[in-house]
């Protein structure tokens, strides 16, 4: 991989990120939001119930006009 990256130097810019950087990952913000709302204090009997509730949380996030962009902005990826 290092050889390939060196060969692509003319056009490729490499940004080295830390191995674990949740602040740079917008998906972490979405997960934390759903976890603190739909999944808070929820103890399902079946995994299918938990998955359904999690999907409802994702739908809530996606139907909210500005909320998804706030996760991008928090990660420094605003448009």
Phi and psi restraints in degrees (range 20) as a CNS / XPLOR table:
assign (resid 1 and name C) (resid 2 and name N)
       (resid 2 and name CA) (resid 2 and name C) 1.0 -58.3 20.0 2
assign (resid 2 and name N) (resid 2 and name CA)
       (resid 2 and name C) (resid 3 and name N) 1.0 -41.5 20.0 2
assign (resid 2 and name C) (resid 3 and name N)
       (resid 3 and name CA) (resid 3 and name C) 1.0 -63.2 20.0 2
assign (resid 3 and name N) (resid 3 and name CA)
       (resid 3 and name C) (resid 4 and name N) 1.0 -44.4 20.0 2
assign (resid 3 and name C) (resid 4 and name N)
       (resid 4 and name CA) (resid 4 and name C) 1.0 -60.6 20.0 2
assign (resid 4 and name N) (resid 4 and name CA)
       (resid 4 and name C) (resid 5 and name N) 1.0 -44.7 20.0 2
assign (resid 4 and name C) (resid 5 and name N)
       (resid 5 and name CA) (resid 5 and name C) 1.0 -63.0 20.0 2
assign (resid 5 and name N) (resid 5 and name CA)
       (resid 5 and name C) (resid 6 and name N) 1.0 -39.6 20.0 2
assign (resid 5 and name C) (resid 6 and name N)
       (resid 6 and name CA) (resid 6 and name C) 1.0 -62.9 20.0 2
assign (resid 6 and name N) (resid 6 and name CA)
       (resid 6 and name C) (resid 7 and name N) 1.0 -38.3 20.0 2
assign (resid 6 and name C) (resid 7 and name N)
       (resid 7 and name CA) (resid 7 and name C) 1.0 -66.5 20.0 2
assign (resid 7 and name N) (resid 7 and name CA)
       (resid 7 and name C) (resid 8 and name N) 1.0 -26.7 20.0 2
assign (resid 7 and name C) (resid 8 and name N)
       (resid 8 and name CA) (resid 8 and name C) 1.0 -94.8 20.0 2
assign (resid 8 and name N) (resid 8 and name CA)
       (resid 8 and name C) (resid 9 and name N) 1.0 8.4 20.0 2
assign (resid 8 and name C) (resid 9 and name N)
       (resid 9 and name CA) (resid 9 and name C) 1.0 -55.5 20.0 2
assign (resid 9 and name N) (resid 9 and name CA)
       (resid 9 and name C) (resid 10 and name N) 1.0 -28.0 20.0 2
assign (resid 9 and name C) (resid 10 and name N)
       (resid 10 and name CA) (resid 10 and name C) 1.0 -62.3 20.0 2
assign (resid 10 and name N) (resid 10 and name CA)
       (resid 10 and name C) (resid 11 and name N) 1.0 -31.8 20.0 2
assign (resid 10 and name C) (resid 11 and name N)
       (resid 11 and name CA) (resid 11 and name C) 1.0 -126.5 20.0 2
assign (resid 11 and name N) (resid 11 and name CA)
       (resid 11 and name C) (resid 12 and name N) 1.0 -14.8 20.0 2
assign (resid 11 and name C) (resid 12 and name N)
       (resid 12 and name CA) (resid 12 and name C) 1.0 -100.5 20.0 2
assign (resid 12 and name N) (resid 12 and name CA)
       (resid 12 and name C) (resid 13 and name N) 1.0 128.1 20.0 2
assign (resid 12 and name C) (resid 13 and name N)
       (resid 13 and name CA) (resid 13 and name C) 1.0 -105.9 20.0 2
assign (resid 13 and name N) (resid 13 and name CA)
       (resid 13 and name C) (resid 14 and name N) 1.0 127.6 20.0 2
assign (resid 13 and name C) (resid 14 and name N)
       (resid 14 and name CA) (resid 14 and name C) 1.0 -104.0 20.0 2
assign (resid 14 and name N) (resid 14 and name CA)
       (resid 14 and name C) (resid 15 and name N) 1.0 129.7 20.0 2
assign (resid 14 and name C) (resid 15 and name N)
       (resid 15 and name CA) (resid 15 and name C) 1.0 -112.9 20.0 2
assign (resid 15 and name N) (resid 15 and name CA)
       (resid 15 and name C) (resid 16 and name N) 1.0 111.7 20.0 2
assign (resid 15 and name C) (resid 16 and name N)
       (resid 16 and name CA) (resid 16 and name C) 1.0 -83.0 20.0 2
assign (resid 16 and name N) (resid 16 and name CA)
       (resid 16 and name C) (resid 17 and name N) 1.0 124.9 20.0 2
assign (resid 16 and name C) (resid 17 and name N)
       (resid 17 and name CA) (resid 17 and name C) 1.0 -110.0 20.0 2
assign (resid 17 and name N) (resid 17 and name CA)
       (resid 17 and name C) (resid 18 and name N) 1.0 156.2 20.0 2
assign (resid 17 and name C) (resid 18 and name N)
       (resid 18 and name CA) (resid 18 and name C) 1.0 -63.5 20.0 2
assign (resid 18 and name N) (resid 18 and name CA)
       (resid 18 and name C) (resid 19 and name N) 1.0 155.8 20.0 2
assign (resid 18 and name C) (resid 19 and name N)
       (resid 19 and name CA) (resid 19 and name C) 1.0 -62.7 20.0 2
assign (resid 19 and name N) (resid 19 and name CA)
       (resid 19 and name C) (resid 20 and name N) 1.0 -33.3 20.0 2
assign (resid 19 and name C) (resid 20 and name N)
       (resid 20 and name CA) (resid 20 and name C) 1.0 -133.7 20.0 2
assign (resid 20 and name N) (resid 20 and name CA)
       (resid 20 and name C) (resid 21 and name N) 1.0 110.8 20.0 2
assign (resid 20 and name C) (resid 21 and name N)
       (resid 21 and name CA) (resid 21 and name C) 1.0 -138.9 20.0 2
assign (resid 21 and name N) (resid 21 and name CA)
       (resid 21 and name C) (resid 22 and name N) 1.0 77.8 20.0 2
assign (resid 21 and name C) (resid 22 and name N)
       (resid 22 and name CA) (resid 22 and name C) 1.0 -60.8 20.0 2
assign (resid 22 and name N) (resid 22 and name CA)
       (resid 22 and name C) (resid 23 and name N) 1.0 -27.5 20.0 2
assign (resid 22 and name C) (resid 23 and name N)
       (resid 23 and name CA) (resid 23 and name C) 1.0 -67.5 20.0 2
assign (resid 23 and name N) (resid 23 and name CA)
       (resid 23 and name C) (resid 24 and name N) 1.0 -20.5 20.0 2
assign (resid 23 and name C) (resid 24 and name N)
       (resid 24 and name CA) (resid 24 and name C) 1.0 -95.8 20.0 2
assign (resid 24 and name N) (resid 24 and name CA)
       (resid 24 and name C) (resid 25 and name N) 1.0 1.4 20.0 2
assign (resid 24 and name C) (resid 25 and name N)
       (resid 25 and name CA) (resid 25 and name C) 1.0 -113.4 20.0 2
assign (resid 25 and name N) (resid 25 and name CA)
       (resid 25 and name C) (resid 26 and name N) 1.0 109.8 20.0 2
assign (resid 25 and name C) (resid 26 and name N)
       (resid 26 and name CA) (resid 26 and name C) 1.0 -61.9 20.0 2
assign (resid 26 and name N) (resid 26 and name CA)
       (resid 26 and name C) (resid 27 and name N) 1.0 -26.5 20.0 2
assign (resid 26 and name C) (resid 27 and name N)
       (resid 27 and name CA) (resid 27 and name C) 1.0 -63.9 20.0 2
assign (resid 27 and name N) (resid 27 and name CA)
       (resid 27 and name C) (resid 28 and name N) 1.0 -29.1 20.0 2
assign (resid 27 and name C) (resid 28 and name N)
       (resid 28 and name CA) (resid 28 and name C) 1.0 -64.4 20.0 2
assign (resid 28 and name N) (resid 28 and name CA)
       (resid 28 and name C) (resid 29 and name N) 1.0 -38.6 20.0 2
assign (resid 28 and name C) (resid 29 and name N)
       (resid 29 and name CA) (resid 29 and name C) 1.0 -65.5 20.0 2
assign (resid 29 and name N) (resid 29 and name CA)
       (resid 29 and name C) (resid 30 and name N) 1.0 -40.9 20.0 2
assign (resid 29 and name C) (resid 30 and name N)
       (resid 30 and name CA) (resid 30 and name C) 1.0 -63.0 20.0 2
assign (resid 30 and name N) (resid 30 and name CA)
       (resid 30 and name C) (resid 31 and name N) 1.0 -48.4 20.0 2
assign (resid 30 and name C) (resid 31 and name N)
       (resid 31 and name CA) (resid 31 and name C) 1.0 -58.7 20.0 2
assign (resid 31 and name N) (resid 31 and name CA)
       (resid 31 and name C) (resid 32 and name N) 1.0 -45.7 20.0 2
assign (resid 31 and name C) (resid 32 and name N)
       (resid 32 and name CA) (resid 32 and name C) 1.0 -63.5 20.0 2
assign (resid 32 and name N) (resid 32 and name CA)
       (resid 32 and name C) (resid 33 and name N) 1.0 -37.1 20.0 2
assign (resid 32 and name C) (resid 33 and name N)
       (resid 33 and name CA) (resid 33 and name C) 1.0 -65.5 20.0 2
assign (resid 33 and name N) (resid 33 and name CA)
       (resid 33 and name C) (resid 34 and name N) 1.0 -48.2 20.0 2
assign (resid 33 and name C) (resid 34 and name N)
       (resid 34 and name CA) (resid 34 and name C) 1.0 -66.6 20.0 2
assign (resid 34 and name N) (resid 34 and name CA)
       (resid 34 and name C) (resid 35 and name N) 1.0 -39.2 20.0 2
assign (resid 34 and name C) (resid 35 and name N)
       (resid 35 and name CA) (resid 35 and name C) 1.0 -63.0 20.0 2
assign (resid 35 and name N) (resid 35 and name CA)
       (resid 35 and name C) (resid 36 and name N) 1.0 -36.7 20.0 2
assign (resid 35 and name C) (resid 36 and name N)
       (resid 36 and name CA) (resid 36 and name C) 1.0 -84.3 20.0 2
assign (resid 36 and name N) (resid 36 and name CA)
       (resid 36 and name C) (resid 37 and name N) 1.0 -10.8 20.0 2
assign (resid 36 and name C) (resid 37 and name N)
       (resid 37 and name CA) (resid 37 and name C) 1.0 -109.0 20.0 2
assign (resid 37 and name N) (resid 37 and name CA)
       (resid 37 and name C) (resid 38 and name N) 1.0 -77.7 20.0 2
assign (resid 37 and name C) (resid 38 and name N)
       (resid 38 and name CA) (resid 38 and name C) 1.0 -69.5 20.0 2
assign (resid 38 and name N) (resid 38 and name CA)
       (resid 38 and name C) (resid 39 and name N) 1.0 -33.8 20.0 2
assign (resid 38 and name C) (resid 39 and name N)
       (resid 39 and name CA) (resid 39 and name C) 1.0 -95.8 20.0 2
assign (resid 39 and name N) (resid 39 and name CA)
       (resid 39 and name C) (resid 40 and name N) 1.0 -5.3 20.0 2
assign (resid 39 and name C) (resid 40 and name N)
       (resid 40 and name CA) (resid 40 and name C) 1.0 -64.1 20.0 2
assign (resid 40 and name N) (resid 40 and name CA)
       (resid 40 and name C) (resid 41 and name N) 1.0 129.7 20.0 2
assign (resid 40 and name C) (resid 41 and name N)
       (resid 41 and name CA) (resid 41 and name C) 1.0 54.4 20.0 2
assign (resid 41 and name N) (resid 41 and name CA)
       (resid 41 and name C) (resid 42 and name N) 1.0 30.2 20.0 2
assign (resid 41 and name C) (resid 42 and name N)
       (resid 42 and name CA) (resid 42 and name C) 1.0 -106.1 20.0 2
assign (resid 42 and name N) (resid 42 and name CA)
       (resid 42 and name C) (resid 43 and name N) 1.0 126.3 20.0 2
assign (resid 42 and name C) (resid 43 and name N)
       (resid 43 and name CA) (resid 43 and name C) 1.0 -127.9 20.0 2
assign (resid 43 and name N) (resid 43 and name CA)
       (resid 43 and name C) (resid 44 and name N) 1.0 86.9 20.0 2
assign (resid 43 and name C) (resid 44 and name N)
       (resid 44 and name CA) (resid 44 and name C) 1.0 -74.8 20.0 2
assign (resid 44 and name N) (resid 44 and name CA)
       (resid 44 and name C) (resid 45 and name N) 1.0 156.2 20.0 2
assign (resid 44 and name C) (resid 45 and name N)
       (resid 45 and name CA) (resid 45 and name C) 1.0 -81.7 20.0 2
assign (resid 45 and name N) (resid 45 and name CA)
       (resid 45 and name C) (resid 46 and name N) 1.0 -27.6 20.0 2
assign (resid 45 and name C) (resid 46 and name N)
       (resid 46 and name CA) (resid 46 and name C) 1.0 -130.5 20.0 2
assign (resid 46 and name N) (resid 46 and name CA)
       (resid 46 and name C) (resid 47 and name N) 1.0 150.5 20.0 2
assign (resid 46 and name C) (resid 47 and name N)
       (resid 47 and name CA) (resid 47 and name C) 1.0 -63.7 20.0 2
assign (resid 47 and name N) (resid 47 and name CA)
       (resid 47 and name C) (resid 48 and name N) 1.0 -32.9 20.0 2
assign (resid 47 and name C) (resid 48 and name N)
       (resid 48 and name CA) (resid 48 and name C) 1.0 -62.6 20.0 2
assign (resid 48 and name N) (resid 48 and name CA)
       (resid 48 and name C) (resid 49 and name N) 1.0 -34.0 20.0 2
assign (resid 48 and name C) (resid 49 and name N)
       (resid 49 and name CA) (resid 49 and name C) 1.0 -66.8 20.0 2
assign (resid 49 and name N) (resid 49 and name CA)
       (resid 49 and name C) (resid 50 and name N) 1.0 -42.8 20.0 2
assign (resid 49 and name C) (resid 50 and name N)
       (resid 50 and name CA) (resid 50 and name C) 1.0 -64.3 20.0 2
assign (resid 50 and name N) (resid 50 and name CA)
       (resid 50 and name C) (resid 51 and name N) 1.0 -41.9 20.0 2
assign (resid 50 and name C) (resid 51 and name N)
       (resid 51 and name CA) (resid 51 and name C) 1.0 -63.8 20.0 2
assign (resid 51 and name N) (resid 51 and name CA)
       (resid 51 and name C) (resid 52 and name N) 1.0 -40.3 20.0 2
assign (resid 51 and name C) (resid 52 and name N)
       (resid 52 and name CA) (resid 52 and name C) 1.0 -64.6 20.0 2
assign (resid 52 and name N) (resid 52 and name CA)
       (resid 52 and name C) (resid 53 and name N) 1.0 -42.1 20.0 2
assign (resid 52 and name C) (resid 53 and name N)
       (resid 53 and name CA) (resid 53 and name C) 1.0 -67.7 20.0 2
assign (resid 53 and name N) (resid 53 and name CA)
       (resid 53 and name C) (resid 54 and name N) 1.0 -38.2 20.0 2
assign (resid 53 and name C) (resid 54 and name N)
       (resid 54 and name CA) (resid 54 and name C) 1.0 -64.3 20.0 2
assign (resid 54 and name N) (resid 54 and name CA)
       (resid 54 and name C) (resid 55 and name N) 1.0 -41.0 20.0 2
assign (resid 54 and name C) (resid 55 and name N)
       (resid 55 and name CA) (resid 55 and name C) 1.0 -61.5 20.0 2
assign (resid 55 and name N) (resid 55 and name CA)
       (resid 55 and name C) (resid 56 and name N) 1.0 -38.8 20.0 2
assign (resid 55 and name C) (resid 56 and name N)
       (resid 56 and name CA) (resid 56 and name C) 1.0 -62.2 20.0 2
assign (resid 56 and name N) (resid 56 and name CA)
       (resid 56 and name C) (resid 57 and name N) 1.0 -38.2 20.0 2
assign (resid 56 and name C) (resid 57 and name N)
       (resid 57 and name CA) (resid 57 and name C) 1.0 -64.7 20.0 2
assign (resid 57 and name N) (resid 57 and name CA)
       (resid 57 and name C) (resid 58 and name N) 1.0 -42.3 20.0 2
assign (resid 57 and name C) (resid 58 and name N)
       (resid 58 and name CA) (resid 58 and name C) 1.0 -63.4 20.0 2
assign (resid 58 and name N) (resid 58 and name CA)
       (resid 58 and name C) (resid 59 and name N) 1.0 -37.8 20.0 2
assign (resid 58 and name C) (resid 59 and name N)
       (resid 59 and name CA) (resid 59 and name C) 1.0 -63.8 20.0 2
assign (resid 59 and name N) (resid 59 and name CA)
       (resid 59 and name C) (resid 60 and name N) 1.0 -42.3 20.0 2
assign (resid 59 and name C) (resid 60 and name N)
       (resid 60 and name CA) (resid 60 and name C) 1.0 -58.6 20.0 2
assign (resid 60 and name N) (resid 60 and name CA)
       (resid 60 and name C) (resid 61 and name N) 1.0 -45.0 20.0 2
assign (resid 60 and name C) (resid 61 and name N)
       (resid 61 and name CA) (resid 61 and name C) 1.0 -63.1 20.0 2
assign (resid 61 and name N) (resid 61 and name CA)
       (resid 61 and name C) (resid 62 and name N) 1.0 -44.1 20.0 2
assign (resid 61 and name C) (resid 62 and name N)
       (resid 62 and name CA) (resid 62 and name C) 1.0 -71.1 20.0 2
assign (resid 62 and name N) (resid 62 and name CA)
       (resid 62 and name C) (resid 63 and name N) 1.0 -27.1 20.0 2
assign (resid 62 and name C) (resid 63 and name N)
       (resid 63 and name CA) (resid 63 and name C) 1.0 -82.9 20.0 2
assign (resid 63 and name N) (resid 63 and name CA)
       (resid 63 and name C) (resid 64 and name N) 1.0 -13.2 20.0 2
assign (resid 63 and name C) (resid 64 and name N)
       (resid 64 and name CA) (resid 64 and name C) 1.0 -84.3 20.0 2
assign (resid 64 and name N) (resid 64 and name CA)
       (resid 64 and name C) (resid 65 and name N) 1.0 127.5 20.0 2
assign (resid 64 and name C) (resid 65 and name N)
       (resid 65 and name CA) (resid 65 and name C) 1.0 -63.7 20.0 2
assign (resid 65 and name N) (resid 65 and name CA)
       (resid 65 and name C) (resid 66 and name N) 1.0 -46.0 20.0 2
assign (resid 65 and name C) (resid 66 and name N)
       (resid 66 and name CA) (resid 66 and name C) 1.0 -99.8 20.0 2
assign (resid 66 and name N) (resid 66 and name CA)
       (resid 66 and name C) (resid 67 and name N) 1.0 -19.9 20.0 2
assign (resid 66 and name C) (resid 67 and name N)
       (resid 67 and name CA) (resid 67 and name C) 1.0 -59.4 20.0 2
assign (resid 67 and name N) (resid 67 and name CA)
       (resid 67 and name C) (resid 68 and name N) 1.0 -47.3 20.0 2
assign (resid 67 and name C) (resid 68 and name N)
       (resid 68 and name CA) (resid 68 and name C) 1.0 -58.7 20.0 2
assign (resid 68 and name N) (resid 68 and name CA)
       (resid 68 and name C) (resid 69 and name N) 1.0 -36.2 20.0 2
assign (resid 68 and name C) (resid 69 and name N)
       (resid 69 and name CA) (resid 69 and name C) 1.0 -69.6 20.0 2
assign (resid 69 and name N) (resid 69 and name CA)
       (resid 69 and name C) (resid 70 and name N) 1.0 -26.7 20.0 2
assign (resid 69 and name C) (resid 70 and name N)
       (resid 70 and name CA) (resid 70 and name C) 1.0 -66.5 20.0 2
assign (resid 70 and name N) (resid 70 and name CA)
       (resid 70 and name C) (resid 71 and name N) 1.0 -32.7 20.0 2
assign (resid 70 and name C) (resid 71 and name N)
       (resid 71 and name CA) (resid 71 and name C) 1.0 -69.4 20.0 2
assign (resid 71 and name N) (resid 71 and name CA)
       (resid 71 and name C) (resid 72 and name N) 1.0 -37.9 20.0 2
assign (resid 71 and name C) (resid 72 and name N)
       (resid 72 and name CA) (resid 72 and name C) 1.0 -65.8 20.0 2
assign (resid 72 and name N) (resid 72 and name CA)
       (resid 72 and name C) (resid 73 and name N) 1.0 -43.9 20.0 2
assign (resid 72 and name C) (resid 73 and name N)
       (resid 73 and name CA) (resid 73 and name C) 1.0 -62.3 20.0 2
assign (resid 73 and name N) (resid 73 and name CA)
       (resid 73 and name C) (resid 74 and name N) 1.0 -41.7 20.0 2
assign (resid 73 and name C) (resid 74 and name N)
       (resid 74 and name CA) (resid 74 and name C) 1.0 -62.5 20.0 2
assign (resid 74 and name N) (resid 74 and name CA)
       (resid 74 and name C) (resid 75 and name N) 1.0 -33.7 20.0 2
assign (resid 74 and name C) (resid 75 and name N)
       (resid 75 and name CA) (resid 75 and name C) 1.0 -83.5 20.0 2
assign (resid 75 and name N) (resid 75 and name CA)
       (resid 75 and name C) (resid 76 and name N) 1.0 0.5 20.0 2
assign (resid 75 and name C) (resid 76 and name N)
       (resid 76 and name CA) (resid 76 and name C) 1.0 81.9 20.0 2
assign (resid 76 and name N) (resid 76 and name CA)
       (resid 76 and name C) (resid 77 and name N) 1.0 21.8 20.0 2
assign (resid 76 and name C) (resid 77 and name N)
       (resid 77 and name CA) (resid 77 and name C) 1.0 -115.2 20.0 2
assign (resid 77 and name N) (resid 77 and name CA)
       (resid 77 and name C) (resid 78 and name N) 1.0 34.5 20.0 2
assign (resid 77 and name C) (resid 78 and name N)
       (resid 78 and name CA) (resid 78 and name C) 1.0 -70.7 20.0 2
assign (resid 78 and name N) (resid 78 and name CA)
       (resid 78 and name C) (resid 79 and name N) 1.0 154.2 20.0 2
